[in-house]
Amino acid sequence: MLERLTICLINMFFPPLSVMLIAGPNTDCLINTFLFIAGVIPGHIHGFYISCTYFHRKRKVRKGRYPGGRKAGIYSREVWNGGASDAHVRELYERERRRDEEKMVKRGRGKGRKSSSGRMEGPGAAAWK
C-alpha cells in the first residue's frame, strides 16, 4: 500500500520518474518523458496507466493468478508480469489453463462429448470406440 501511494505521489509531480521506478529505464520511460515534455497532462495519464496496470497485475500474481498477456501501450516485461519473473508467469499460466480444462471436463464440455443422438463426438471420441 505504501509503495502504491509513493508511486502515485511521485506521478503527480514528475511522471517519468514514477514510470522509471516501476518499469526501469526503457521504452515506457522514454515515451512518458516525451509525453510529459509535449504536454504535462498526457504524461500524467500515461504514468497512471502504467502504474495502475502494474499494481493490478502484481495483485493477481500475489493471489496466484495469471496476470495476462501484453497490454496496449506498455512495452515493459516488468509491468506485463506484475513484477514476477517470466518463469513464474509461465507457471501461473499453465496452472490456470489446467484448472480451466478440469472445469470444462467436469461440466461435460471437455474432450469426447456426447451428441444429442448419444454418440461420442470431438477429439476424445476415438478413445470411446
MARBA-3410 file (N, C-alpha, C, O; in Angstrom, 1 decimal):
129
0.8,-1.2,0.0,0.0,0.0,0.0,0.9,1.3,0.0,0.6,2.2,-0.7 ~ 1.9,1.2,0.8,2.8,2.4,0.9,3.5,2.6,-0.5,3.8,3.7,-0.9 ~ 3.9,1.5,-1.1,4.6,1.6,-2.4,3.7,2.2,-3.4,4.1,3.1,-4.2 ~ 2.4,1.8,-3.4,1.4,2.4,-4.4,1.2,3.8,-4.1,1.1,4.6,-5.1 ~ 1.1,4.2,-2.9,0.9,5.6,-2.5,2.1,6.5,-2.9,2.0,7.6,-3.4
3.3,6.0,-2.7,4.5,6.7,-3.0,4.6,6.9,-4.5,4.9,8.0,-5.0 ~ 4.4,5.8,-5.3,4.4,6.0,-6.8,3.3,7.0,-7.2,3.6,7.7,-8.2 ~ 2.2,6.9,-6.6,1.1,7.9,-7.0,1.5,9.3,-6.8,1.3,10.2,-7.6 ~ 2.1,9.6,-5.6,2.6,10.9,-5.3,3.7,11.4,-6.2,3.7,12.5,-6.7 ~ 4.6,10.5,-6.5,5.7,10.9,-7.5,5.1,11.1,-8.8,5.5,12.1,-9.5
4.1,10.3,-9.2,3.5,10.5,-10.5,2.7,11.9,-10.6,2.7,12.4,-11.7 ~ 2.2,12.4,-9.6,1.6,13.7,-9.6,2.5,14.8,-9.9,2.1,15.8,-10.5 ~ 3.8,14.7,-9.5,4.7,15.7,-9.7,5.7,15.5,-10.9,6.0,16.5,-11.6 ~ 6.1,14.3,-11.1,7.0,14.0,-12.2,6.8,12.6,-12.7,7.5,11.7,-12.2 ~ 5.9,12.4,-13.6,5.5,11.0,-14.1,6.7,10.2,-14.7,6.7,9.0,-14.4
7.6,10.8,-15.4,8.7,9.9,-15.9,9.5,9.2,-14.8,10.0,8.1,-15.0 ~ 9.6,9.8,-13.7,10.3,9.2,-12.6,9.5,8.0,-12.0,10.1,6.9,-11.7 ~ 8.2,8.2,-11.9,7.4,7.1,-11.4,7.4,5.9,-12.4,7.5,4.7,-12.0 ~ 7.4,6.2,-13.7,7.4,5.1,-14.7,8.8,4.4,-14.6,8.9,3.2,-14.8 ~ 9.8,5.2,-14.5,11.2,4.6,-14.4,11.3,3.7,-13.2,12.0,2.7,-13.2
10.7,4.1,-12.0,10.8,3.3,-10.8,10.0,2.0,-11.0,10.4,0.9,-10.5 ~ 8.9,2.0,-11.8,8.1,0.8,-12.0,8.7,-0.1,-13.1,9.0,-1.3,-12.9 ~ 9.0,0.5,-14.2,9.4,-0.3,-15.4,10.9,-0.3,-15.7,11.3,-1.1,-16.5 ~ 11.6,0.6,-15.1,13.0,0.7,-15.4,13.3,1.7,-16.5,12.3,2.2,-17.1 ~ 14.5,2.0,-16.8,14.8,3.0,-17.8,14.7,2.3,-19.2,15.8,1.9,-19.8
13.5,2.2,-19.8,13.3,1.6,-21.0,12.4,2.4,-21.9,12.2,3.6,-21.7 ~ 11.7,1.7,-22.9,10.9,2.4,-23.8,9.7,3.1,-23.1,9.4,4.2,-23.5 ~ 9.1,2.5,-22.1,8.0,3.1,-21.4,8.4,4.5,-20.8,7.7,5.4,-20.9 ~ 9.6,4.5,-20.2,10.1,5.7,-19.6,10.3,6.8,-20.7,10.1,7.9,-20.4 ~ 10.9,6.4,-21.8,11.2,7.3,-22.9,9.9,7.9,-23.4,9.8,9.1,-23.7
8.9,7.0,-23.7,7.6,7.5,-24.1,7.0,8.5,-23.2,6.5,9.5,-23.6 ~ 7.0,8.1,-21.9,6.4,9.0,-20.9,7.2,10.3,-20.8,6.5,11.4,-20.6 ~ 8.5,10.3,-21.0,9.2,11.6,-21.0,8.8,12.5,-22.1,8.6,13.7,-21.9 ~ 8.7,11.9,-23.3,8.2,12.7,-24.5,6.8,13.2,-24.3,6.5,14.4,-24.6 ~ 6.0,12.4,-23.7,4.6,12.9,-23.5,4.6,14.0,-22.4,3.8,14.9,-22.6
5.4,13.9,-21.4,5.5,14.9,-20.4,6.0,16.2,-20.9,5.5,17.3,-20.6 ~ 7.0,16.1,-21.8,7.6,17.3,-22.4,6.6,18.0,-23.4,6.4,19.2,-23.4 ~ 5.9,17.1,-24.2,4.9,17.6,-25.2,3.7,18.3,-24.5,3.2,19.3,-25.0 ~ 3.3,17.7,-23.4,2.2,18.3,-22.7,2.1,17.5,-21.3,2.2,16.3,-21.3 ~ 1.9,18.3,-20.3,2.0,17.7,-19.0,0.9,16.6,-18.7,1.2,15.6,-18.2
-0.3,16.9,-19.2,-1.4,16.0,-18.9,-1.2,14.6,-19.5,-1.5,13.6,-18.9 ~ -0.8,14.5,-20.8,-0.6,13.2,-21.4,0.5,12.4,-20.6,0.3,11.2,-20.5 ~ 1.5,13.0,-20.1,2.5,12.3,-19.3,1.9,11.8,-18.0,2.2,10.7,-17.6 ~ 1.0,12.5,-17.4,0.3,12.1,-16.2,-0.6,10.9,-16.5,-0.6,9.9,-15.8 ~ -1.4,11.0,-17.6,-2.3,9.9,-17.9,-1.5,8.6,-18.2,-1.9,7.6,-17.7
-0.5,8.7,-19.0,0.3,7.5,-19.3,1.0,7.0,-18.0,1.0,5.8,-17.9 ~ 1.5,7.8,-17.2,2.1,7.4,-15.9,1.1,6.6,-15.0,1.4,5.6,-14.5 ~ -0.1,7.2,-14.9,-1.1,6.5,-14.1,-1.6,5.2,-14.8,-1.9,4.2,-14.1 ~ -1.6,5.1,-16.1,-2.0,3.9,-16.8,-1.0,2.8,-16.5,-1.3,1.7,-16.2 ~ 0.3,3.2,-16.6,1.4,2.2,-16.3,1.3,1.7,-14.9,1.4,0.5,-14.6
1.2,2.7,-13.9,1.2,2.3,-12.5,-0.1,1.4,-12.2,0.1,0.5,-11.4 ~ -1.2,1.8,-12.7,-2.4,1.1,-12.4,-2.4,-0.4,-12.9,-2.7,-1.3,-12.3 ~ -1.9,-0.5,-14.2,-1.7,-1.8,-14.8,-0.7,-2.6,-14.0,-1.0,-3.8,-13.7 ~ 0.4,-2.0,-13.6,1.4,-2.8,-12.8,0.9,-3.3,-11.5,1.1,-4.5,-11.2 ~ 0.2,-2.4,-10.7,-0.3,-2.8,-9.4,-1.4,-3.8,-9.5,-1.6,-4.7,-8.7
-2.3,-3.7,-10.5,-3.3,-4.7,-10.7,-2.8,-6.0,-11.0,-3.2,-7.0,-10.5 ~ -1.8,-6.1,-11.9,-1.2,-7.4,-12.3,-0.3,-7.9,-11.1,-0.3,-9.2,-10.9 ~ 0.3,-7.1,-10.3,1.0,-7.5,-9.2,0.1,-8.2,-8.2,0.5,-9.2,-7.6 ~ -1.1,-7.6,-8.0,-2.1,-8.2,-7.1,-2.5,-9.6,-7.6,-2.7,-10.5,-6.8 ~ -2.7,-9.7,-8.9,-3.1,-11.0,-9.5,-2.0,-12.1,-9.2,-2.3,-13.2,-8.9
-0.8,-11.7,-9.5,0.3,-12.6,-9.3,0.4,-13.0,-7.8,0.6,-14.2,-7.5 ~ 0.2,-12.1,-6.9,0.2,-12.4,-5.5,-0.9,-13.4,-5.1,-0.7,-14.2,-4.2 ~ -2.0,-13.3,-5.8,-3.1,-14.2,-5.5,-2.9,-15.6,-6.2,-3.8,-16.5,-6.0 ~ -1.9,-15.7,-7.0,-1.6,-17.0,-7.7,-2.4,-17.1,-9.0,-2.6,-18.2,-9.4 ~ -2.7,-16.0,-9.6,-3.5,-16.0,-10.9,-2.6,-15.5,-12.0,-1.7,-14.7,-11.7
-2.8,-15.9,-13.2,-2.1,-15.4,-14.4,-2.4,-14.0,-14.6,-3.6,-13.6,-14.7 ~ -1.4,-13.1,-14.7,-1.6,-11.6,-14.8,-2.2,-11.2,-16.1,-2.7,-10.1,-16.2 ~ -2.0,-12.0,-17.2,-2.5,-11.6,-18.5,-1.3,-11.4,-19.4,-0.2,-11.3,-19.0 ~ -1.6,-11.2,-20.7,-0.6,-11.0,-21.7,-0.2,-9.6,-21.9,-0.3,-8.8,-20.9 ~ 0.3,-9.3,-23.0,0.7,-7.9,-23.3,-0.5,-6.9,-23.3,-1.6,-7.3,-23.5
-0.2,-5.7,-23.0,-1.2,-4.7,-22.9,-0.8,-3.5,-23.8,0.4,-3.2,-23.9 ~ -1.8,-3.0,-24.5,-1.5,-1.9,-25.4,-0.8,-0.7,-24.8,-1.2,-0.3,-23.7 ~ 0.2,-0.2,-25.4,0.9,1.0,-25.0,1.9,0.7,-23.9,2.5,1.7,-23.3 ~ 2.1,-0.5,-23.5,3.1,-0.9,-22.5,4.1,-1.8,-23.1,3.7,-2.8,-23.7 ~ 5.4,-1.5,-22.9,6.5,-2.3,-23.5,7.4,-2.9,-22.6,8.4,-3.5,-23.0
7.1,-2.9,-21.3,8.0,-3.4,-20.3,7.5,-4.8,-19.7,6.3,-4.9,-19.4 ~ 8.4,-5.8,-19.7,8.0,-7.1,-19.2,7.7,-6.9,-17.7,6.9,-7.7,-17.1 ~ 8.4,-6.0,-17.0,8.2,-5.8,-15.6,6.7,-5.5,-15.3,6.1,-6.0,-14.3 ~ 6.1,-4.7,-16.1,4.7,-4.3,-15.9,3.8,-5.4,-16.4,2.8,-5.7,-15.7 ~ 4.1,-6.0,-17.6,3.3,-7.1,-18.1,3.2,-8.2,-17.0,2.1,-8.8,-16.9
4.3,-8.5,-16.3,4.3,-9.7,-15.4,3.9,-9.3,-14.0,3.9,-10.1,-13.1 ~ 3.7,-8.0,-13.7,3.4,-7.6,-12.4,4.5,-7.7,-11.4,4.3,-8.0,-10.2 ~ 5.7,-7.6,-11.9,6.9,-7.7,-11.1,7.4,-9.1,-10.9,8.5,-9.3,-10.3 ~ 6.8,-10.1,-11.5,7.2,-11.5,-11.4,8.1,-11.9,-12.5,8.2,-11.2,-13.5 ~ 8.8,-13.0,-12.4,9.7,-13.5,-13.4,8.9,-14.1,-14.5,7.8,-14.5,-14.3
9.5,-14.3,-15.7,8.8,-14.9,-16.8,8.5,-16.4,-16.5,7.4,-16.9,-16.8 ~ 9.4,-17.1,-15.8,9.2,-18.5,-15.4,8.0,-18.6,-14.5,7.2,-19.5,-14.6 ~ 7.9,-17.7,-13.5,6.7,-17.7,-12.6,5.4,-17.5,-13.3,4.4,-18.1,-13.0 ~ 5.4,-16.5,-14.2,4.2,-16.2,-15.0,3.8,-17.4,-15.9,2.6,-17.7,-16.0 ~ 4.8,-18.0,-16.5,4.5,-19.2,-17.3,3.9,-20.3,-16.5,3.0,-21.0,-16.9
4.4,-20.5,-15.3,3.9,-21.5,-14.3,2.4,-21.2,-14.0,1.5,-22.0,-13.9 ~ 2.1,-19.9,-13.7,0.8,-19.5,-13.4,-0.2,-19.7,-14.6,-1.3,-20.1,-14.4 ~ 0.3,-19.4,-15.8,-0.5,-19.6,-17.0,-0.8,-21.1,-17.1,-2.0,-21.4,-17.4 ~ 0.1,-22.0,-17.0,-0.1,-23.4,-17.1,-1.1,-23.9,-16.1,-2.0,-24.7,-16.4 ~ -0.9,-23.4,-14.8,-1.8,-23.8,-13.7,-3.2,-23.4,-14.0,-4.2,-24.1,-13.8
-3.4,-22.1,-14.5,-4.7,-21.6,-14.8,-5.4,-22.4,-16.0,-6.6,-22.6,-16.0 ~ -4.6,-22.7,-17.0,-5.1,-23.4,-18.1,-5.5,-24.8,-17.7,-6.6,-25.3,-18.2 ~ -4.7,-25.5,-16.9,-5.1,-26.8,-16.4,-6.4,-26.8,-15.6,-7.3,-27.6,-15.7 ~ -6.5,-25.7,-14.7,-7.8,-25.5,-13.9,-9.0,-25.3,-14.8,-10.0,-25.9,-14.5 ~ -8.8,-24.5,-15.9,-9.9,-24.3,-16.8,-10.3,-25.6,-17.6,-11.5,-25.9,-17.8
-9.3,-26.4,-17.9,-9.6,-27.7,-18.6,-10.4,-28.6,-17.7,-11.3,-29.3,-18.1 ~ -10.0,-28.6,-16.4,-10.6,-29.5,-15.5,-12.1,-29.1,-15.3,-13.0,-29.9,-15.2 ~ -12.3,-27.8,-15.2,-13.7,-27.3,-15.1,-14.5,-27.7,-16.3,-15.7,-28.1,-16.2 ~ -13.9,-27.6,-17.5,-14.7,-27.9,-18.7,-15.0,-29.4,-18.7,-16.1,-29.8,-19.2 ~ -14.1,-30.3,-18.3,-14.3,-31.7,-18.3,-15.5,-32.0,-17.2,-16.3,-32.8,-17.5
-15.4,-31.4,-16.1,-16.5,-31.6,-15.1,-17.8,-31.2,-15.6,-18.8,-31.8,-15.2 ~ -17.9,-30.1,-16.4,-19.2,-29.7,-16.9,-19.6,-30.5,-18.1,-20.7,-30.3,-18.6 ~ -18.8,-31.4,-18.6,-19.1,-32.2,-19.8,-18.8,-31.5,-21.1,-19.3,-31.9,-22.1 ~ -18.0,-30.5,-21.0,-17.7,-29.8,-22.3,-16.2,-30.1,-22.7,-15.7,-29.4,-23.6 ~ -15.6,-31.0,-22.1,-14.3,-31.3,-22.5,-14.2,-32.3,-23.7,-15.1,-32.3,-24.5
-13.1,-33.0,-23.7,-12.9,-34.0,-24.8,-13.9,-35.1,-24.8,-14.2,-35.6,-23.7 ~ -14.4,-35.5,-25.9,-15.3,-36.6,-26.0,-16.7,-36.4,-25.5,-17.2,-37.2,-24.7 ~ -17.4,-35.4,-25.9,-18.7,-35.1,-25.5,-19.7,-36.0,-26.2,-19.4,-36.5,-27.3 ~ -20.9,-36.2,-25.7,-21.9,-36.9,-26.3,-22.8,-36.0,-27.1,-23.1,-34.9,-26.6 ~ -23.2,-36.4,-28.3,-24.1,-35.5,-29.1,-25.5,-35.8,-28.6,-25.8,-36.6,-27.7
-26.5,-35.1,-29.2,-27.9,-35.3,-28.9,-28.4,-36.7,-29.2,-29.3,-37.2,-28.6 ~ -27.7,-37.4,-30.2,-28.1,-38.7,-30.5,-27.5,-39.8,-29.6,-27.7,-41.0,-29.7 ~ -26.6,-39.3,-28.7,-26.0,-40.2,-27.7,-24.6,-40.7,-28.2,-24.0,-41.4,-27.4 ~ -24.2,-40.4,-29.4,-22.9,-40.8,-29.9,-21.8,-39.9,-29.5,-22.0,-38.7,-29.3 ~ -20.6,-40.4,-29.3,-19.5,-39.5,-28.9,-19.0,-38.7,-30.0,-18.9,-39.2,-31.2
-18.6,-37.4,-29.8,-18.1,-36.5,-30.8,-16.8,-35.9,-30.2,-16.6,-36.0,-29.0 ~ -16.1,-35.2,-31.1,-14.9,-34.4,-30.6,-13.7,-35.2,-30.7,-13.6,-36.4,-31.1 ~ -12.6,-34.6,-30.2,-11.2,-35.2,-30.3,-11.1,-36.4,-29.5,-10.2,-37.2,-29.8 ~ -11.8,-36.5,-28.4,-11.7,-37.7,-27.5,-12.6,-38.8,-27.8,-12.6,-39.8,-27.1 ~ -13.3,-38.7,-28.9,-14.3,-39.7,-29.3,-13.7,-41.0,-29.7,-14.2,-42.1,-29.4
-12.5,-41.0,-30.2,-11.8,-42.2,-30.7,-11.5,-43.1,-29.5,-11.4,-44.3,-29.6 ~ -11.3,-42.5,-28.3,-10.9,-43.3,-27.1,-12.2,-44.1,-26.6,-12.0,-45.1,-25.9 ~ -13.4,-43.7,-27.0,-14.6,-44.4,-26.6,-15.1,-45.5,-27.5,-16.0,-46.2,-27.2 ~ -14.4,-45.6,-28.7,-14.9,-46.6,-29.7,-14.3,-48.0,-29.3,-14.6,-48.9,-30.0
END
